[in-house]
């Protein structure tokens, strides 16, 4: 019985540690900018997305500019708009894959994990959340907004990190001047 409890404790600790590591961003948002307020937006840029594209593919931003993005998902799948460098997108893609594997996300949208019981001795395990300030999920047919104030970052991209979407070309360039 003690061995079984010890094994359960170790397994629970490993799952909790992995969840914390996955929930903690491994990149700094401050090097690419920071969240902005809609009332202080210098301009609005509309981004259309579908299965599998962004339009436009490239945007020009002035350093220090606050942009209100209006994000329209015209596709039939869940998509993401995420601002970051290529390395940050690669790390975030691993997080997104884990969210699909554990059922937090599906091709159609986010799932409510708050009432799910997992087979861990009856303990309730809370699902990971998609809540980075530089990112938003857009369900099929939906329109969402993201407001961002840009810095002098170079090499900045906007991308969909749903598994396979970035690799299929769902990525665009942000030219900060």
N, C-alpha and C positions, 0 to 999 in steps of 0.2 A: 504493500500500500504506500509506504514512504517513497519507494522508487518511482511509483506511478505519479505521485504528487510532485516529486522533484522534476520528473520529466515534463509534466504539465507546466510547472513554474518556468522551466528553461524555455519551453516552446512559447509560452505567453510572453516572456521577456524578449525573445528574439523577434516575435511578431511586433510587439510594441516598439522595439528599437528600430526595426525596419520601417514601420509606419512613421515614426518621428523623423527618421532620415529622409524619407520620401516627402514628407510634408514641409521640411525645411529647405528653402531654395538654396542651391549651391552657388548662386551667382548674385551679385549686387545689382539692384535696380538703379541705384544712384548713378552708376556709370553710364546709363542710357537715358536718364531723366527721372521724372517722378510723376505720380498721379496729379492731375490738375482738376480744377473746378469748371463745370459747364459755363457758369456765369462769366468766367475769365478767359474763355476760349477766344483765340485770335481769329480762328476760322473753323469751318466744318469741312471734312473730307468724307465723301461717301465711298465705301468699299463694298462692291458686290462680290459674292462668293457663290460657287456652285460646286458640282461634283466633277472635277477637281480643278478649280481655278480661283484666282483672285483677279479682280478688275478694279482699278488699274494694277499693273505688275510692279510699278515703281512710283514713289511719291517724293517730292522735294519739300523739305522743311527748313526753316531758319532756326539756328541755335537760339534757344530761349523761348521759342514759340510754343504756345499751348494750342493743341489741336483736339477738336471734338470729332471722333470717328463715329460715323453712323454705319453700322455693319449689317448688311442685308444678306441672309442666307437664302438663296433661291434654289438650293439643291434639295435633295431628298435625304441627306445624311447630316448628322451632327458635325459642325465645324468649329474651329477655334481661331481667334485672332490673338496672336501673341507677339509682343515686341521684344526683341532680344538679339544677341549676337549668335552666330552659328553654333558655337560651343554650348551656349545656354539652351538653344533649341534641342541639341543632341541630348543633353541631360534631362530636359523636360519631356522629351519623347519617351524616355525610360519610365518616368513617373506616370505619363498618360497610359502607357502599355500596362502598367500595374493596376491602374484604375479600371481598365477594361477587363483585366484578368479577375479582379476581385468583385466585379459587378457594379462598381460605383458609377461607371459610365457604360452606355451602350451606343450602337451606331445611331440611335434616334435621340439620345439625350442623357441627362443626369438621372440617376436613380436615388430614391430616398432610402438610405441605409440605416436610418435611426431605429427602425423597428425590427431589424434582422437579428436573429439569434444564430450564432455560429456554434458548431459542435465542440466548444472548448469548455467542457464541464458546465454548460449552461450559462457561461459568462457572455455578456453582450459585448461584441467587438464593434467599435465605431469605424465606419468607412472613412477613407481619405476624402478631402475636399479639394475642389479646384477653385482656389481663391486668391491667386496671385494678382496684385494690382495692375500688372502690365498685360493681363490676359483676360479674355472673356470667351465663354462658350456660347454658340448661337445655334439653337435648334432649327430643324428644317422649317422654312417659311417664316422664321422670326426675324426681328430687327432688334439689335442691341446697340449700346453706346459704350465707348471708352474714351476718356479724356486724359491726355498725356502732355506734359511739358518736357520738351526735348533739350538735351545738353549738346555738347560738341562731339558726341560719339560718332565714330566712323565704323563702317562694316555692319551697321544696324539693319536688321531684317524684320519683316512681319511674316508670320508663318502660321500654318495649321499643323499642330503636332499630334493630331489624331493618328494612331498607328497607320503608316503607309502614305499619308497625305503629303507630308513634306517631300518624301522621296519621289512622289508622283508629280512634283512641280508646284505644289501649293505653297509657294514662298515668293515674297516680293522684297524689293530693296527700298530702304528709307535713306534718302540722300540728305544729310544734315549739312547745311552750308553756313 
